[in-house]
Amino acid sequence: MLPAYRAFRGALLHAVAVTCLAVAGAGTVAAQPTPAVDELPPGQEVSDTVIELAGWIVATGDNQGYPFAIMDKQAAQVLVFGGDGRLRGAAPGLFGSAIGDHTAPGIAGLALREIPGRDRTTPAGRFIGGFGPSIDAGRVLWVDYDSAVSMHPTATGVPAERRPERLASPTPEDNRVTHGCINVSPGFYEHVVTPAFERGGVFYILPETLALEEVFPEFARSRDVAQRGKRRGARAAAGR
């Protein structure tokens, strides 16, 4: 049985549900869930890659029944799903100030001020994380403990960084400001992120410099197969 998705930017949820059914082949639609929290700026789109990845995760069970999040650095978006695959919410996020998908060796052992600017990246990949202690910030949600990347609510921190203002802006261009961690609004963190990942979950961070095939090879292959099938179908229809 596959989950259904209630209206949240109707096209987004409809596309995710259709993708799930197309990849899995069939399924019975479940009861409508509680409406998802929508904090994305008005008119801001969610990419086809995010929609297709969400469908693939649900259809293949890649999340193994755990809640999961998909993060699109280029669009500065964070989408949170329950273990049943239902969208819980979507919101803008702040990400590492440096463009890149790598994790610098030994970065977890450095103080924030010691991290070179070029290495203040939010790494791309699939990570299994959860809440745990930290040295200087109490209990945090670790996205990837080995690279010291966590998700936490935006705080004023250094006033000159204007993190709350950047998060509230309507475009993603100014959302690159952290040392690598992911920031979301305090309300989104409290009402969506914390309850979703109380017992851990899976985090998918899309690449921005690496090829999708390098970071999520199984998903990329599945998408290529689906796209080739669509092209063959279109050519067959045109030849009738």
C-alpha positions as CSV (number, residue, x, y, z in Angstrom):
1,M,0.0,0.0,0.0
2,L,1.3,3.4,-1.0
3,P,0.6,6.7,0.8
4,A,-1.5,9.4,-0.7
5,Y,-0.6,13.1,-0.4
6,R,-3.0,15.8,0.4
7,A,-2.9,19.2,-1.2
8,F,0.4,21.0,-0.4
9,R,1.1,23.1,-3.4
10,G,-1.3,20.7,-5.1
11,A,1.0,20.0,-8.0
12,L,3.9,18.9,-5.7
13,L,1.9,16.3,-3.8
14,H,0.1,15.1,-6.8
15,A,3.4,14.6,-8.6
16,V,5.0,12.8,-5.7
17,A,2.0,10.4,-5.4
18,V,2.0,9.8,-9.2
19,T,5.8,9.1,-9.1
20,C,5.4,6.6,-6.3
21,L,2.7,4.7,-8.1
22,A,4.6,4.8,-11.4
23,V,7.8,3.4,-9.8
24,A,6.1,0.8,-7.7
25,G,3.7,-0.3,-10.4
26,A,0.5,-0.3,-8.4
27,G,-1.0,0.3,-5.0
28,T,-4.0,1.3,-3.0
29,V,-4.2,4.9,-1.9
30,A,-4.3,5.4,1.9
31,A,-6.4,7.8,3.8
32,Q,-5.7,11.5,3.4
33,P,-3.1,12.8,5.9
34,T,-3.1,16.0,7.9
35,P,-2.2,19.0,5.7
36,A,1.6,19.6,5.5
37,V,3.2,22.7,6.9
38,D,4.1,25.1,4.1
39,E,6.7,27.8,4.9
40,L,8.1,28.1,1.4
41,P,8.0,31.6,-0.1
42,P,4.8,32.2,-2.2
43,G,5.3,31.0,-5.8
44,Q,8.6,29.2,-5.1
45,E,8.7,25.9,-7.0
46,V,10.0,22.5,-5.9
47,S,12.2,20.9,-8.5
48,D,11.3,17.8,-10.5
49,T,14.4,16.1,-9.0
50,V,13.1,16.5,-5.5
51,I,9.7,15.3,-6.5
52,E,11.1,12.2,-8.3
53,L,13.5,11.4,-5.4
54,A,10.7,11.5,-2.9
55,G,8.6,9.2,-5.0
56,W,11.6,6.8,-5.5
57,I,12.4,6.7,-1.8
58,V,8.8,5.8,-0.9
59,A,8.3,3.3,-3.7
60,T,11.6,1.5,-3.0
61,G,11.5,1.7,0.7
62,D,15.0,3.3,0.7
63,N,14.2,5.0,4.0
64,Q,13.4,1.6,5.6
65,G,10.3,3.0,7.3
66,Y,12.1,5.9,9.0
67,P,11.2,9.5,8.6
68,F,13.3,11.3,6.0
69,A,14.2,14.7,4.7
70,I,15.2,15.9,1.3
71,M,17.4,19.0,1.2
72,D,17.9,21.0,-2.0
73,K,20.8,23.4,-1.4
74,Q,20.5,25.3,-4.6
75,A,16.8,26.1,-3.9
76,A,17.5,26.4,-0.2
77,Q,14.6,24.0,0.6
78,V,14.0,21.4,3.3
79,L,11.2,18.9,2.9
80,V,10.3,16.5,5.8
81,F,8.4,13.3,5.3
82,G,7.1,10.8,7.9
83,G,8.1,7.2,8.0
84,D,4.9,6.4,6.0
85,G,6.1,8.7,3.2
86,R,3.6,11.5,3.9
87,L,4.9,15.0,3.5
88,R,5.0,16.7,6.9
89,G,6.3,20.1,5.8
90,A,8.5,22.1,3.6
91,A,10.4,25.2,4.5
92,P,13.4,27.4,3.4
93,G,16.8,26.5,5.0
94,L,20.2,28.0,5.5
95,F,23.2,26.0,4.3
96,G,27.0,26.1,4.2
97,S,28.4,29.3,2.8
98,A,30.8,27.5,0.5
99,I,29.6,25.9,-2.7
100,G,30.5,22.2,-2.8
101,D,29.5,18.7,-1.8
102,H,32.6,17.5,-0.1
103,T,33.5,17.1,3.6
104,A,37.0,18.2,4.5
105,P,39.1,15.6,6.3
106,G,39.2,16.3,10.1
107,I,36.6,19.0,10.0
108,A,34.6,17.5,12.8
109,G,37.5,18.2,15.2
110,L,37.8,21.9,14.4
111,A,36.1,24.8,16.2
112,L,33.8,26.8,13.9
113,R,36.3,29.7,13.7
114,E,39.0,27.3,12.5
115,I,37.1,26.0,9.5
116,P,38.5,27.5,6.3
117,G,35.9,29.3,4.2
118,R,36.3,26.9,1.3
119,D,35.4,24.0,3.6
120,R,32.2,25.5,5.0
121,T,30.1,23.1,2.9
122,T,27.0,21.2,3.5
123,P,27.9,17.7,2.1
124,A,25.7,15.9,-0.4
125,G,24.6,12.3,0.1
126,R,22.4,9.9,2.1
127,F,22.9,10.1,5.8
128,I,21.4,8.3,8.8
129,G,21.1,10.6,11.8
130,G,19.3,11.5,14.9
131,F,19.3,13.5,18.1
132,G,22.4,13.3,20.3
133,P,24.7,15.4,22.5
134,S,27.2,17.9,21.3
135,I,30.2,19.6,22.9
136,D,28.9,23.1,23.0
137,A,25.2,23.2,21.9
138,G,23.5,20.6,24.1
139,R,21.3,18.1,22.4
140,V,21.2,18.5,18.6
141,L,19.8,16.8,15.6
142,W,22.8,15.2,13.9
143,V,22.4,14.9,10.1
144,D,25.9,13.4,9.8
145,Y,27.9,13.1,13.0
146,D,31.2,12.3,11.2
147,S,31.2,15.6,9.4
148,A,29.7,17.5,12.3
149,V,26.6,18.6,10.3
150,S,23.5,19.1,12.3
151,M,20.1,20.7,11.8
152,H,18.9,23.3,14.2
153,P,16.7,26.4,14.5
154,T,18.0,29.7,13.3
155,A,19.3,31.9,16.1
156,T,20.5,35.4,16.0
157,G,24.1,34.2,16.5
158,V,26.3,36.8,14.9
159,P,24.0,39.7,14.2
160,A,26.0,40.7,11.1
161,E,25.1,37.4,9.5
162,R,21.4,38.3,9.5
163,R,20.4,34.7,9.6
164,P,16.7,35.2,10.4
165,E,16.4,37.9,7.7
166,R,18.1,35.6,5.1
167,L,15.8,32.7,6.0
168,A,12.8,35.0,5.6
169,S,13.9,36.4,2.2
170,P,11.8,35.3,-0.8
171,T,14.8,34.0,-2.8
172,P,17.5,31.3,-2.1
173,E,20.4,33.5,-3.2
174,D,21.2,34.7,0.3
175,N,20.7,31.4,2.1
176,R,24.3,30.3,2.1
177,V,25.8,31.5,5.4
178,T,26.4,28.6,7.8
179,H,29.6,26.7,8.6
180,G,27.9,23.6,7.0
181,C,24.9,23.0,9.3
182,I,21.3,23.4,8.2
183,N,19.1,26.1,9.8
184,V,15.3,26.2,9.7
185,S,12.9,28.5,11.4
186,P,12.3,27.9,15.1
187,G,8.6,27.1,14.5
188,F,9.4,24.6,11.7
189,Y,12.0,22.9,13.9
190,E,9.7,22.6,16.9
191,H,6.5,21.5,15.1
192,V,7.8,19.5,12.1
193,V,11.5,18.5,12.5
194,T,11.7,17.6,16.2
195,P,8.6,15.3,16.3
196,A,9.5,13.7,12.9
197,F,13.1,12.7,13.9
198,E,12.7,12.1,17.6
199,R,13.8,8.5,17.0
200,G,16.2,9.2,14.1
201,G,15.8,9.2,10.3
202,V,17.4,9.4,6.9
203,F,18.6,12.6,5.3
204,Y,19.1,13.1,1.6
205,I,21.1,16.2,0.5
206,L,21.1,16.9,-3.2
207,P,24.5,17.7,-4.8
208,E,25.3,21.0,-6.4
209,T,28.7,20.3,-8.0
210,L,28.9,16.5,-8.2
211,A,26.8,14.6,-10.7
212,L,23.6,13.1,-9.3
213,E,24.8,9.7,-10.6
214,E,27.8,10.0,-8.2
215,V,25.7,10.8,-5.1
216,F,22.5,8.7,-5.7
217,P,23.4,6.2,-8.3
218,E,20.4,3.8,-7.8
219,F,17.9,6.7,-8.0
220,A,19.7,8.2,-11.1
221,R,19.5,4.8,-12.9
222,S,15.8,4.4,-12.0
223,R,15.1,7.9,-13.3
224,D,16.9,7.3,-16.5
225,V,15.0,4.1,-17.1
226,A,11.7,5.9,-16.5
227,Q,12.7,8.8,-18.8
228,R,13.7,6.4,-21.6
229,G,10.3,4.6,-21.2
230,K,8.5,7.9,-21.5
231,R,10.4,8.9,-24.7
232,R,9.7,5.5,-26.2
233,G,6.0,5.9,-25.4
234,A,6.0,9.4,-26.9
235,R,7.6,8.2,-30.1
236,A,5.2,5.3,-30.4
237,A,2.2,7.6,-29.8
238,A,3.5,10.0,-32.5
239,G,3.9,7.2,-35.0
240,R,0.3,6.1,-34.7
